[in-house]
Amino acid sequence: MEISPNLTTLEILGIAIKSEIDSAKLYQRLIDKIKNKAVRERIGLLIKEEKKHREIFESLHRQKFPEVEIAIPKTSFVPKMESALTQDLSAKELLEVAMENEKTSERFYSDLEKRSLDLSGKAMLQYLSRAEQTHYKIIKDEYDMLQQFPDYFEMEEFLLGDRLMHLGP
């Protein structure tokens, strides 16, 4: 995603907050479609991460612009996000949107980090960029498992000990 050099800090904060809000909502929609306890737990951790990121941006906004109300864009910078939050998509489709969203967010924070002149800002943006990379990897791993095992999300417990093969001494 190419970031316009004309975006103000206020606009960037609004975009980032919107992204974190939408990501948490997307993951909640995904959890609602999953019975697998382990996957629900992992996706739940992503929701907590997205909420934490939102708090970081809201705190930064309060510090830098205490008199200005947060202006959150009405639409996401990820084109498919709006449909993911309003339409009844399958878990697979939600995962696909989530992967696109995490990649886009990672690029967004990475591009901002490269442009930042403030060392603490660079560190924060690098942390967020890497967090989004990690989120992508988690979602991609779940997507791959779903591709390989179509009932993966439907089973409350997956690969219980009685179904595992013993390999090794």
Buried (B, 14 or more C-beta within 10 A) or exposed (E): EEBEEEBEEBEBBBBBBBBBBBBBBBBBBBBEBBBBEBBBEBBEEBBEBBBEBBEBBBEBBEEEEEEEEBBBEEEBBBEBBBEBBEEEBEBEBBBBBBBBBBBBBBBBBBBBBEEBEEEEBBEBBBBBBBBBBEBBEBBBEBBEBBEEEEEBBBBEEBEEEEEEEEEEE
